[in-house]
Structures are given as C-alpha cells and as structure tokens.
Amino acid sequence: MPRIVGVDIPNDKPAFVALRYIYGIGPKLAKDICQQAQIDMQVRAGKLTEDELSKIASILEDYVIEGQLRRQTQQNIARLRDIGCYRGLRHRRGLPVRGQRTKTNARTRKGPKKTVAGKKSVKEMR
C-alpha cells in the first residue's frame, strides 16, 4: 500500500480514486493533482513509482489536508460555540445546523428515539 502524507491508499484503485482516501481531497482536486504530477489517472496506485509518489506529496504540501484541515474545522465550530451565534447553539445542542426540520426526521443528529413505555391499565393486566 502506498503511503502519502501519512495515509495508506489502496493498491487496487486507480490513482485519482485512491487519492480521495486522503481527507480533504475530492474528485476535482484528485484529477488536478494527477495532471500536475503528469501521472496517468487510470494507473493503479500500487504501480506508482517512488518518484511519482514524491511528486504527489510535494504537490499536496500546498493544500490544507488531513490533520490540519480537521483541526481547522474543529476550531471553526468552537469559535461559533464561543460567540454564541445561532449555528453555535445548534452545534452545542447536537441539532441540525443548516435549517432542516426537526419535528420529523433529524435522527442522525438527535440520536435514536426516546420512547416512553405506556402504562397498562388494570383491565389489561387481568
């Protein structure tokens, strides 16, 4: 498995797809990186030479990716929480931030339903 900027990328995928395993690199950026490094996008990541891997690594130094990008995202969320804006409050409460409805749906952010068991009446127990 080739290792680029501390991330193992899969051997059996094409180079432009394998680059997307790095946090912060999407489809467009992966294709641009392959073009800048003058690498065939369809060549498998396991077949890349050390020279090609070093070219890719040098190109990636110009971008904010992986740990630095994760840290930046967390700092932005922390800033929103600290200033007490609406988005920060939604982050703090664990609710959807971008205006989605919460009466129904929103289970990903709110977590599983907390149902209250109904009490059985005396007649049902007999």
N, C-alpha and C positions, 0 to 999 in steps of 0.2 A: 504494500500500500504506500503510495507516495505521500509524503508529509509536506504540507505547505502552511506556513505561518502557524505551526503547532496543531494543525488539523489533519487527520488521516482522511484522504479522499479515496473513494472506491476504485479498484483496478479496472473493473469490467465496464465502466461507463465511459462515454465519450468525454473528452476534455472539458468542453463547455458545460456539460451537465455535472461533471464531478466538481467543478469549481463552485457550483451553487451550494455545496455542502459547507462552505465557509459562511459564517454568519455575516450578513451584510452584503452578500453578492447575489444578485438576482440574474434573470435571463439576459437582460441587455448588457449589464456590466460584464458578465462572463464572456459573452461574444466579443465585446470590445477588448477585453484583456487578451483573448486568443489572437485577435487581429494585431494588437500592438506587439505581442511577443512573436508574431509571424509563425504561429502554430496552426496546423490543420485542426479544425474544430472536431472533426469526426474521429481523430486518432484516440485510441483508448488511453485512459490515464495511466495505466500500468506500463505502457510503451513509451511514455515520455522520458527523455534523457535527463541527466542531471543538469546539463546546460539549459535545457528548456524550463526545468523546474526553477532554476535560479533566476531566469528571465522573468517568469511569472511572479516570483517572490519580490523581485526588485520593483516590478510594476505595482504590486499591492502595497508597497510602503507609502505610496501617495494617497491611499484611501483609508478612511476610518472604518475598521472592520473588527470582528471578534470581540475580545475583552474590552477594548477601548470604546467600541460602539455600545456594548451592553452597559458599561459604566455611565456613558453619556446619557443613555435613555433613562437609567435609574435616577440620575441627578436631575434630569428634567422633570420627572414625576415628583421627586422630593421637593423641588422648587415650587411646583404647583400646589402641593400639600401645605408647604410653609406659608405661602402668601394667602392661602385660604380662599382661592377662587373656586368657582363652581366645579370646574373639572377636577381640582384638587380634592374637593369634598367627595366627589363621586369615586375617585380613586381610594380615598380613605375608607369609605363605607363599603367598597367592593361591589359597586353597582356599575351598570353600563355608563360610559363616559360620553359617547357621541350621539346622544339624543334618542336612543332606541326606547321602545316601550317596555314597561316592566310589569304591567298588570298581568299579562300572559307572557310567555317566553322569558328570555334573560336567564335561563337556568345555568348557563355556563358561568356567568359572573356571580349569581346569587347562591349557587350550590343546589343540592337536592332539596325537594320539598320537605317541609317540616309539618307533617300532618298530625293532627290531634285525634287520638282514638275517641270514638263516640262511646258514651256510656250506655250500657244495656239497661233497659227498663226491667222492672221486677217481673212483668208478664213474660218477657222473652226468656228469662232465666228458668222458668218452670217447664 
